[in-house]
Amino acid sequence: MVVIIKKGTPKEEIKKRVDEAISKSSKRDLMKYAGKLKSDIYPLEYQKQMRDEWE
């Protein structure tokens, strides 16, 4: 969802629009996916390896 807020909009209006956008967004329970992926790769080492490739 995109919320367009123009310059000079009062803070109350901004807060109202942001709250509406948050309430309309689909909230997913991400904890049900925690620990489901099984891998022999250690995540932190993989992340460091990927970052080193950029240099």
URPE-V872076 format. One record per backbone hydrogen bond with DSSP energy under -1.0 kcal/mol. CO is the residue of the C=O (numbers start at 1). NH is the residue of the N-H. E is the energy in kcal/mol with one decimal. If there is no record, write none. Layout:
co=CO nh=NH e=E
co=CO nh=NH e=E
//
This chain:
co=6 nh=9 e=-1.6
co=10 nh=14 e=-2.1
co=11 nh=15 e=-2.6
co=12 nh=16 e=-2.2
co=13 nh=17 e=-2.4
co=14 nh=18 e=-2.5
co=15 nh=19 e=-2.5
co=16 nh=20 e=-2.1
co=17 nh=21 e=-2.2
co=18 nh=22 e=-2.3
co=19 nh=23 e=-2.3
co=20 nh=24 e=-1.7
co=21 nh=25 e=-1.1
co=28 nh=30 e=-1.3
co=29 nh=32 e=-1.0
co=30 nh=33 e=-1.6
co=33 nh=36 e=-1.8
co=42 nh=46 e=-2.2
co=43 nh=47 e=-2.4
co=44 nh=48 e=-2.3
co=45 nh=49 e=-2.3
co=46 nh=50 e=-2.4
co=47 nh=51 e=-2.2
co=48 nh=52 e=-2.2
co=49 nh=53 e=-1.2
//
